[in-house]
Amino acid sequence: EHRLMQQAAWRSGDVFGGQLQARLRVEQRFRDTGEATVWRARQFVKFTKPVGHASGVYLYGSGETFFVLNNTGWSSPKGFEEIRFSGGAGFPVVKGAKAELGYQAQIQPRDQAETRINHALTVNLRLSL
């Protein structure tokens, strides 16, 4: 599977002592077999709040919803596909780099089966170049 994507992102100023971020991403998912292209929209929202004044440590919580925009026969059916919730803490590692450690729940409803819920520990490294 290959993916192309376009996205628009936004950051707020101070909101409840933290910062709100949002991103809308549109993906085109396709296979080498030439089958139809799947169009999918992903809406992401994240809130970060500093802990202390000068430590650089922060807490975060986020959510992302996935919507399939067309039917293809090889992907999930058109409509709501998945939602992800995350939470954790971030901290500076070196100048220009932050690490985030957290937890993520991925919830995938199924029409003819039990809802799938995946649990994951997450580690992210954010670089400012």
N, C-alpha and C positions, 0 to 999 in steps of 0.2 A: 504494500500500500504506500502511496505517495500523497503528500499533502502540500497544498498551497494555502496561504492565509493572508488576510488583510486585517488590520486592527486599528482601533482608535482608543486612546487612553486619556484619562483625566485624573488630576490630583486636586484635592481641596486645600484650603488654608486650614487654620485651626478649627477643629470640630470636637467639642467635649474634651479638650486637652490633648487631642491626637490628630491624626490625619486620615482622611478617607480617600481611597483610590478606586477607580472603576475602569474596566476595559471591556469593549465589545470586540469580539474576534469572529470573523467569518472564514470558515475553512471549506476548501474543495478537496475531497478525498477521492482518489482514483487508483485503479489497478492497472498493471501492464497488460492485462487481458483485453482491455478495450471496453469493459463493461461501463455502464452509466456512472457518471460522477455524482457523489453524494455531497450535498451542500449542508453544512451544519453551522449554527450560530452558538457562540459561547459568551455568556455574560458573567463577568467576574467582578466582585466587590471585596475590598479588604480595608480593615480599620487597624491602624497601629497606634499605640499609646506608649510614650516614653516612661521608663521606670527610673525615678531619680532625675537630677537636673543635668549632670555632666557625664554620666557613665556611658551613654550610647546604647544602653540596654533598653529593649522595648518588648511589649507583648503585642500579639496580633491575633486577629480572627478574620476568616474569609469564607466566602461562599461562591460557588460557580455553578451555573445551570447550563445544560446542553440541550439544544433543540435541533432535531433533524428536519430540514426544510423540504425534502422530497423523498419519494419512494424509489428504490432502485432494485430491490430483490436481494441484494447482498449485504445490506446494512440494516440497522434498526429501522423500524417503520417510522414514517413521518410523525413528528410531534415530540413531546417531552421524552428525553432519553436518559438523563442522569443528573444528579446534583452531588456536589462535593462540598464538605465543610471541613475547614482546617483551623487550627489554633496552635499557638506556641510562643516561643521567645526568640528574639534576635539579639545579636551582640557583635561589636566590632572585633575583627580578628587581627588585621593590620590596616594601615592607612589605605583607604579605597576598597576594603573588603569587609563584608559582614557575613555572618553565618546565622542561619535560622534552624532551630530544632523544634519539631512539632509532631502533631497527630493529624491524620486526615481520615475522614469517613467518606466512602464513595457509595452512594445509594442508587441502585439501578432497578427500577420497577419492571416487572415482567407481566405480560398479559395473561399467559397461561401457566405461570409458575410463581413460586415464592419470590418476593423481592430479594435481590442480591445486595448484601452490604459487605463491602470490603473495608478493612481497617489497616492503616499503614502508619508507620513512624516515618517522618520525613526529615531530610537534611538538605538544606539549600545553601549555596554559596553565591553571594551577590557581589559582583565586581563593578567598580566605577572606573572606567578607563579614560 
